[in-house]
Amino acid sequence: MSNEAPAAPEAPAYPSSRLSAGTIARYATGSLGTGGFATLPGLVLTYYLTDSLGVAALAAGAVITIAKVWDVIIDPVIGALTDRDLARHGSRRRLMLIGACALPVLFALTFAVPPALGPLAAGIWVLLAFTLTATAFSLFQVPYIALPAELTPRYDERTRLLTWRVVVLTLAILLFGAGGPALRRVSDDPVVGYLVMGIVCGLAIGIGMLVSTTVAKRTPPAPAAAVADPAAEKTGIREHYAAGIRALRRSRPFRLLLATFVLQALATGLMLAGAQYVATWVLHSEAAVELLFVALIAPALLAAPCWGAIARRIGKERTFEIASVVFGIAALTILGVLWVPGDWIYVPVGIAGIAYAGMQSLPMAMLPDVISHDERTHPSAASGAGRAGAFSGVWTAGETVGFALGATTLSLILALTGYVSRAAGQVVEQPDAAVTGIVVSFSLAPAVLIALSLVTLTRYPLRRADIDAS
C-alpha cells in the first residue's frame, strides 16, 4: 500500500521520539488503577449483593449489567469530550483528574451500604454508586488509552510503552484479585470488612490513576480558528457518537483491529468467568480457582517484555498472530480434561497465560498506530491529533462489551447443558452434560473465538513502514 498521504494541518507536538523511563513508568502506573477496577468488582460485587445484602441473584445480575451498559453508552461521549479538551487546552488531563479524584470516594460508597437497609434499597444504593464509579473510571480510562498516540510517533516506542503497561496491569490483577478478598476478612463483621476493602482498594486505584495523569503534558492547543469551527463546537450526544462511527467507517485498520480485540476479549472473559466452575466441578476443589487464576495471569509478568522484544524484530502484527495461535492451541488442549481430568490442566493454562500477555500488550500498542495512520490519510477529518479520543472511546466500549459477553456466554452454555444451581451449603450433583459444558466453555469455545479473531487479524494492513515512514 502507498505510504504517501497529505500532511495534517497541525501535526502533534511530540516531546521526543525516545520515551524516558520515567514517562513509561508513570504511564504504566495508571494500569494499577485500571487493572484493580477491572478485577475486584467482577470478583466480589455479585457475591456482596447476594450473600451480604440479600439481593436476589437475578436482581444482582441486573445491577451489574445496567452499570456495564451505561459504561458502553458513555465511553464514546467521553472520547469526544477529551478530544475537545485537547483542542481547547492542549491536554487531556482534566477529565483524567476528575475521574481519578472521584473514583476512590464512589468505590468506597459502593461497599458502604448501611446494614439497616432492606434488599431493595440496598440494591438501588449499589446500582447508583457503582454506575457513578464506572462513570468516574471512564473519565480516566478513555483519555488514558488515547495518550500513547500523542506521547511518541515511533512504532517500536509504542510497543515498549504498552508492554510495560501490561506488566503493571497483570501485577494489579494479581494484587487486587488476591488482596481484595483478604482485606474483606480483616473483620468478622462483613459490613466492616467490605467497607475496609472499598476504602483501601479505592485509594490504591485512585493513586495509580493520579500518578499517570502527569504524563498528559500540555501541548500547544489548536489555533483559535480551528477551535472556533462550528463543527468542532458540537457537543450533542448524537455528534459524540457520530465521531466514533465516522472513525469506524473511514479506518479499515481500526475496524479490523477492534473486531479482533473484541473477539479475543470475549474468549478470555469466558475463560476467566468459567475458572471457578472448572475448579469446583472438574478439579473438585473450590480452592483450585486461585491456582487457575495465577496460572492464567501470572506468566504475563515475564512474558509481556518477551513479546515486546519479538515484536521489535518481526513486527507487532506477526507477533500478535503468533500469540493468538498459541493461546488458541493451549485452550483447545484443555478439552482433554473431559477424558483425563487432573493437575496437568495447569500446564496448558499457563501456556495460555504466556500468550495472553501478547494478546493484551500488542493490540494496545497497535491502536496508536491506527490513530496516527488515520491522521495522515484523512487530515480533514479532525484538527490535528484531536481525534484519538473518538477512537479510544469506541475501543473502550468494545472492550467492555467483549468481557461482559464472556459471562453472558458462559451462563447460556450452562443453561443449555442443564447446570444445576444451588444455595450455599447445598449439595447437588451435576449431570454429565453440564460438566461437559463447563469444560467446553473453558477450552473449545475460547479456541473457536480465537480462530475467528485470526480471520480479521490476518487482514490488518498496517506495518512498521506505514508508521515510521511519516
Secondary structure, DSSP 8 states (H G I E B T S, - for coil): --------SS----S-SS--HHHHHHHHHHHHHHHHHHHHHHHHHHHHHHHTS---HHHHHHHHHHHHHHHHHHHHHHHHHHHHHHHHHS-SHHHHHHHHHHHHHHHHHHT---TTS-HHHHHHHHHHHHHHHHHHHHHHHHHHHHTHHHH---HHHHHHHHHHHHHHHHHHHHHHHHHHHHHHTSSSSHHHHHHHHHHHHHHHHHHHHHHHGGGS-------HHHHT-HHHH--SHHHHHHHHHHHHHH-HHHHHHHHHHHHHHHHHHHHHHHHHHHHHHTSS-TTHHHHHHHHHHTTHHHHHHHHHHHHHHH-HHHHHHHHHHHHHHHHHHGGGGGTS-SGGGHHHHHHHHHHHHHHHHHHHHHHHHHHHHHHHH-TTSSSTTTTHHHHHHHHHHHHHHHHHHHHHHHHHHHHHTT-----TT------HHHHHHHHHHHTHHHHHHHHHHHHHHTT----HHHHHT-
